[in-house]
Amino acid sequence: MNIKSEFAEILFEALGGKVDKSKLILMIEHPKFANLGDLAFPCFELAKLFRKPPQKIAHELVQVMKTPLFEKVEVVGSYLNVFLHKEKVTQSVIEQVIAQKGHYGNLSIGTNKVMTIDYSSPNIAKPFSMGHLRSTVIGNSLALISEKSGFNVLRINHLGDWGTQFGKLIVAYKLWGDEEEVKQQPIKELLKLYVRFHEEAHNSPQLEDDARAWFKRLENADSGAVALWEWFRDESLQEFAKIYDLMGIHFDSYNGEAFYNDKMDKVVKILEELDLLQESEGAQIVSLEGLPPCLIKKSDGTTLYATRDLAAAIYRQEAYQFDQSLYVVGNEQTLHFKQLFALLDKMGYKWQQGMKHVAFGMMLKDGKKMSTRKGKVVLLEEVLNEAISLALEDIKQKNPNLGDKEEIARQVGTGAVIFHDLKNFRQNDIEFSLEDMLKFEGETGPYVQYSHARASSLLRKGNFTAKNAAIHIPDEAAWSIIMILNGFPETINKSLEEYDPSQIAKYVIELARAFNKYYGAVRILDDVDLKQQRLTLVYAVKIVLKEGLRLLGLKAPEEM
Ligand code: ARG
């Protein structure tokens, strides 16, 4: 068992079960100075509940703090300060890591529960922008973290493959498009047409009406409109697939907005039956308490993004019976999701309580939002390829004899880009900087990958096998690593609760740093007596680094 859980367990018993274990775990602190112990528990908060001075509570608790993992427990003021039994704790931690390997840190919170995660969800006929990178990598990591926590996860790519923009694109293609050119470079050409549409519509507003008319024809399954739409969609999907392959990302469903085209009537009917629909200037709306009304149908009878999301939510509940349903979508859509959830609530669907908008900040360029319409985008595929070729150069220089350089360069290059995003708390805006993204030192993915490769190389040189593991603390310097390893399960728990992969990114950096410090301070292979214990520690570090990287969507090469 994890030490903090064990500590919380003892406190729980001692307090007569009056304070939740999960709350107790959160109350446990790490003292700033080592001479104050390894863990500390403040009793202030308990004073009110037990109507006793906190010092008194501390003195009572200290009597029952008995576990082989604790060497001694002291009362200092209102604190219980715990000094861990280093040898015993080391044995317990290392034993768990080695026995459980990639399963170390698995949780059971999500057992028998279903979670859908809607992420990436790019828009057809537009380039996969850096903006969509955020949703893709955050969503992918959350899917992995949730799976590790026991959830049955369904990954959904809610493609933006429907809407008035397809009317615009059809108009633009019919006016200025060239079939051959589109076939050559589909996304670039389609983007050009889209940008041109907006430029020209500025002076000829009639174009907007034409676009609406074409979208209406599309919704009515006009064969000419549908054929163009399908073509644009297929070409786009092929381009997106290249990016997902590069990053090793997959989905269980590509049911995008168009999928709900024939499922919206039913939803509109339910709204009618519930007497929720109102007419407003020819459009159909539902009014919501404390929020702007939700637009369900425009005056020309066409549906909207919100209508499709409403149908999608109901469909997903029917198809998957989700307990939790996440939407990994930027901050700009906060109002949209508030309206969606409020509307479902108004319709009487209790399951909407399991829905959550996992919002994130913007990817800025020169402090400004990137916009597809003005053609101001950075193409993700170009960024990934640039990162991969830089990684390849680096490898050729540093390790010319390495086998399969291309594959490792792919792992390191994409790792740099993914980690650069995930190390930031998702709500923060990120300034796009290719230079920062491609740095391989400091707080980066390649730095962690490199630390993992170093651990692997030590194990090879020392002929280590798990069978000859020696589970003891080799030296004082190893202690900080043991404590970090011990903290892995709770880091996963926190990242799950806060939908925040950056906790894991920070964790692997901390572990890699501690390991590199140890590597610099101790000659791991030199001391015959201690070698096996030290390698066992290195082996545990390797397991946890690899698993941490995996949860972020990064590979951990054995050599690089
Ligand atoms: N395609 C949308 C966009 O790029 C994101 C879709 C998010 N998912 C959803 N169910 N609304 O802005």
Residues whose N, C-alpha, C, O or C-beta is under 5 A from the ligand:
A	BS01	LIG	D118 S121 P122 N123 H158 G160 D309 V329
